[in-house]
Amino acid sequence: MLEVSNLHASVSDTEILKGLSVTVNPGEVHAVMGPNGGGKSTFANILAGRPEYTVDSGTVSYLGEDLIVKTPDVRAKEGIFLAFQYPVELPGVRFWQFMKAAVDAKRKHAGEKELAVREFDDLWKEKAEQVKIAPELISRSVNEGFSGGEKKRAEMLQLAMLEPKLAILDETDSGLDVDALRTVAISVNELRTPERSFIVVTHYQRLLNYLTPDFVHILVDGQIVESGGADLALTVEESGYDRFIKATAS
Amino acid sequence: MTSTLTSTDRYQAAHEQRQAANDQFTALRAQAYKRFEAVGFPVARKGNERWKYTNIAPIARGEYEISESPASANIEEIKPQLPSGDSWQTLAFVNGVYSDELSTIDGSQSEITVERLATTDASLSDRLGSVAQIDEDDGFGALNTALFADCAVVRVTGEVDTKSPLQLLFVTTEQPQPTLTSPRVLVIAEKFSKSVLIESHIGLESGVSFSNAVTEVIVEEGASLSHYRILEKGHESFHIGTTRVRQGKDSSYTSQSFAFGARIGRDDLHVLLDGPGSECTLNGLYMTSESDHIDNHISLTHAKPHATSKQLYKGILTGNSKAVFSGQVLVEQDAQKTYAVQRDMNLLLSDGAEVDTKPSLLIYADDVQCFHGAAAGEVDKDAIFYMLSRGIDAETASRILITAYADEVINFVETESLQAHLKKSVAKLLPVFHF
């Protein structure tokens, strides 16, 4: 589904990713872990197409096509979803309007008819139930005045609504207390399907207590220094990132 | 033979023609013309803070036809372009002349009456010129008073449903010559009355026109008035609006101005909070494009204690347009326990757009709460990326974000049919306003 090969990327002329390669197959959950500044968020944002990040070399192929040349909205319409570390507040933009525009854009891209208001409202209720969030949220401005936990759950609701093929969670656990973390993790589990892949970017292992990854990658200084199964995350929990950092330095 | 009349000759000839009518305003007009002769237009901007950011030389240079002859306008053609609502009562003037065809006053509301010059009774006409002081204002106000041929005098005596606003509609249409109109309004909201007034200045011409309006508003004790003002002029037209408001004890006045364009458009608004416990809300939305220039000049005086004022102005600018926000709140020594807040925000969508924003507070009382702020910026890049990342294309994202920005002001409008009209006006402009 996703094949990243020798990816080099930079932000305002500073190279952040220095030859990253990874392959994600349908239905797999990949955790990308690493110390701060290692390039985790850059990787997530590059996949979503954030304009401040520049791809210098390497390739990213998604569903057999070059992903880098596509605009962020086209990537989203073709099934990539980024759950933001800091979801953006959109004052005065109602969730209803925002999500309806997003769902319709995706359907139009796939050659399907836009949803009738009634159909959309039913879908919203069903998905809100699935990710355990109050459906009344729909009449509020997007993320405005939301608590940290509400914002992250609202991201999960958007994920559920847009039914992506590849969902990227960028530090979804940051700023959440244990209860909020569990709620979010449970909804991610709800949203796992045999076709849908996840890339879970996280600093801590704690999210992975609830969300078992198929693969764990340790990203240090722009490169994956070690890959393994779920148990690799536990090693990090016990001994931190020091050993990986030292490994790169030597 | 070609005419060699100078602008001054034209103003004088028009003034003399008005005076020939020998009506109840003869003395007032004479006094005003003398004032206009003395001060002229405020073209010298040096040292003149009131006009520092707006150059009115293009207005002063113009040579205008000042005629009272009925307009040659196709009413059926222009009708769909005008603000309207099912239960609105409208008094309309086309190119300065009363239009029976566009007016819908049926006299069914006894709580509100609207008269024109010919029918205004003397006790009301005495009050015209009492709030807009000729000697204090600049040449524009004086010129309007020297030249107005007709006027609208509104008197509110009781409570009028917000669903049934009164609209004073001033329309200008395509004319062979640049034309000057002088709309004149007096509103008296009597004690404990409640009403909604819409003042619309609409220009349908593609050429030059100049409307020079004066509106006087008296809000008596305990009265409440919502005053909505719409300015929708072409990119070649000029509009100077002078609005003077005096509020009595425990009165409430809300002004919401919506300016959707003009070559030069000035909204010169003075409010005097002259009664304790009075409240005033001044909101505005301005959207400027091409070479438009919109200037909101506000002067608000807290003269008595326990009064509250709130101001929220928002601008959306594109092209090479310019906007000015100059708002002064003066809190006099007696005005203890004043609460005043003033905010101006601007969204700049192009490199060529420019805003001069200057909120200011002058406080002479010691027990007050006053706040002000101004901002100018571009559309939030994070907001755009957030929407793109959900599959919403850039054009739709732009439309949604700009509409939401404008809606913050429009949503204050309590008359739904007017809110709908304003939202339509914004939507119509959106293709020009994008990032």
Interface residues (C-beta under 8 A of the other chain):
Chain A: A48 G49 R50 P51 T71 P72 D73 R75 A76 K77 F81 L82 F84 P87 V88 L90 P91 G92 V93 Q97 F98 M99 A101 A102 A105 K106 H109 S141 Q158 L162
Chain B: D380 K381 D382 A383 F385 Y386 M387 L388 S389 R390 G391 I392 D393 A394 T396 I400 L401 A404 Y405 D407 E408
